[in-house]
Amino acid sequence: MGKKASSTIKAGSNIQVKEGVCVPEFPEICCGGWTGMVVEVRGKKVSERTYILEWDDETESKMPDVYKSQCEDQGLFFKMACLPGDALILSDS
């Protein structure tokens, strides 16, 4: 059996969000299938790591306008997110 993706994901890895995952700050917005790159990994233990992601242009073009406006309203940068490793899979692209 191979390693869990969360143990092999590192800065520079291309990722895809697993289906059914929602944006932590906005649980009504599903981000399953969104893709991007890991820019930073936080946490020493694999089970506690979080991943700072930058969404790619394709994902940004598909984001709902309500997500972008909610981010702007709360002073968040919609082009980035922080998710746990168990919400991510490594992507080939």
Stockholm file with secondary structure:
# STOCKHOLM 1.0

chainA/1-93         MGKKASSTIKAGSNIQVKEGVCVPEFPEICCGGWTGMVVEVRGKKVSERTYILEWDDETESKMPDVYKSQCEDQGLFFKMACLPGDALILSDS
#=GR chainA/1-93 SS CCCCHHHHCCTTCEEEECTTCEETTEEEEECTTCEEEEEEEECSSGGGCEEEEEECHHHHHHSCHHHHHHHHHTTCCTTEEEEEGGGEEECCC
#=GC SS_cons        CCCCHHHHCCTTCEEEECTTCEETTEEEEECTTCEEEEEEEECSSGGGCEEEEEECHHHHHHSCHHHHHHHHHTTCCTTEEEEEGGGEEECCC
//
